[in-house]
Amino acid sequence: MKEIVVKPRQMGVAEARILEEHGLVTFVRHPDGALRAGLKADYHKGDNFPATTHGFHSVTITYTDIFLASHPEGQDEIVFLWDAEKNAKPLYFIFALLKRQQYLEKLLAGRLTADDYLALRPPMNDPLWSSFAVLHGTVHCECTDGWSGGTLAPSFFVLEPLALDVRRTDESAHGVRLVLGRS
């Protein structure tokens, strides 16, 4: 079996740019200063995040293995990395840098390498990097590690469609094992 080690990086400007340029994530931001200065009402709803049939959930991650999946069109997840616990283990997001169909083609052809992934350790409670939408078709997962300190499993919130359709990519069936490396 081919083992691919994915080394995590801290979330920052360069990593955010990679995610957005690949169409995997959109960061949740307040309206810019120009819009806010000219706003005539007390409420502004952006067009990017409809939430008519969504549930708001607390998610706690206990697993250390990488199990990638994606969600179909119309099923974006909005992630809020808010947690007051300081003793939590690190939370990692693993992203394939290809959307689902291209990713599966490369997986089936046996041509995936570590360069096809971005493993991130996003900060908790950060106004720039702790809120984002994982767009449909984005191959991703969350996990923690088995070697860092901390006594609690990491938790975060997600606003996602009710009855979220999880479509596993099942790398092991194609002779690939993804492993989270140490940063």
N, C-alpha and C positions, 0 to 999 in steps of 0.2 A: 504494500500500500504506500502511495506517495504521501509524505508528510510535508505540509506547508506550515511554517512557523510565521505567525503574524505578530510583529512587535508593536505594542501600544505606544501611542504618542499622546502628549497633553493636547487638549483642544486649544486652538489659537486661531489667529487670522488666516494663516496659510491653510490649515486643515479645513476651516469653514469654507474658504474659497474653493477648495477641491470638491467638497460635498455639494456646494451650490452649483458649480460649473458642470458637474456630472448629473445634475437634476435629481439628486437623491434626497436632499433636505432643503427646507426653507426655514430660516431662523425667524422666530416670533419676536417682533419689535413693536414698540409703540410708534405711532405716526411721527414723522420727522417734524422738526421745528417749524418749517414753513407752513405745513398743514395745521399744526397746532396753533400757530400764531393767528391764522385766519379763520379758525373754527368758530362758528356762530351758534353751535349747539353743544350741549354737555356730553354728547355721546357720539362716538365715531366707530363704526364697525367696518373693518377691512374686508375686502372681497375674498381673501385667500383661505379663510378658515370657517366654513359653514359648520354648524354644530346642531342641526335639527334632530338627528337621530343618534346621538352619541351618548356614551356612558363615561363617567369620570371615575377612574379606578386608581387605587394605590397598588403598585406592583413591587414585590420584594423578590430579588434575584438570589437564588441559592446555588445555582449550578455553575460549574467551571468549564464545562465543555461548550464548544461552539457548534450550535445547531442553527444554520441559516434558514431563513424563510422570507417570503414577501407577501404582500396583500394585493388583491386585484384593484382595478380602476374604481375610483370612488371611495376607497378605504384607506385614507391617510390617517396616521396616528399623530396626535399632537402631544409632545413629551414635555413635562415640567420636572426638572431635576431639583426638587425642593426637598430638603431633609434637614432637620435640626440636630440629628444625631452625629456627634463628632467621632464616635468609635466604630463607624460603619466601615466595612471592607470596601475596596475600590469597586466602582462600577465601570464596565467597559462596554462600548458599542462597537461592534464589528460590522463594517460595511463592505460589500463587494462594490467595486467601482464601475460595474456594468449593470444596466437594468436587467431584469429577470431573463428575458428571451436571449439576449446576447450572452449573458452569464451562462445559461444552460447550454448554449451552443459550444462555448469554450470549455465548459466542464465535460461535456460528452466527447469532445475532441482530445481531451487530456492535455490541454495547453495552459491550465491555470498555474500562476506563480504567486509568490508573496506580493508582487507589484500590483496584483488585481484586487488587493484588499487594503482597507484603512481601518486600523484598530485605534480607537480613541478612548482616552480617559477624560471625559468632560467634567468640569468642576460643578459642584453642587451650589445652588443659591447664587449664581452669577448672572447679573442682568444681561450680559452679552451672549453667553454660551449655554445657558441652562434651560432654554425654551426653544423648541424647534419642532417642525412637522416632518415626520418621515413620510415621504411621498410614496404613493402606490407604485408597485413594481420595483421598489428598492429592496435588494437582497441584504438582509441584516439580521442581527440578533444582539442580545444583551447577555453579559455574563460577569462573573467576578473571578478572582483567582484564589488559589489555594495556598499561597505563600505570603501574602501581605498581612500586616497586623490588622487589628480590628476584631471586635467580638460579635458584631451584628452584621447580618446580610444587608446589602444596600437596598434602599427603597426609593421609589420616585412615583410621580403621578403620570397618568396618561389619559387623554381624552381620545376615545376611539369609537368607531361605529359599533353599535350593539351587534352581536353575532359576527365579530370580526373573522374573516376568512383567512386562515393561516395556511400558506402554501409552501411546505418544506421543499428544499432543493436536494436533500439527501446525498451529500458528497460521498459518504462512505460506500454507497451503492455503485459509485463510479471509481472506487479505488483512491479516494482522496480523504485525508484526515487533516483537519485544521487544528492547530495548536496555538494557544496564546503564549507568546514568549514574554520574557521579562524585558522591561524597557531599560 
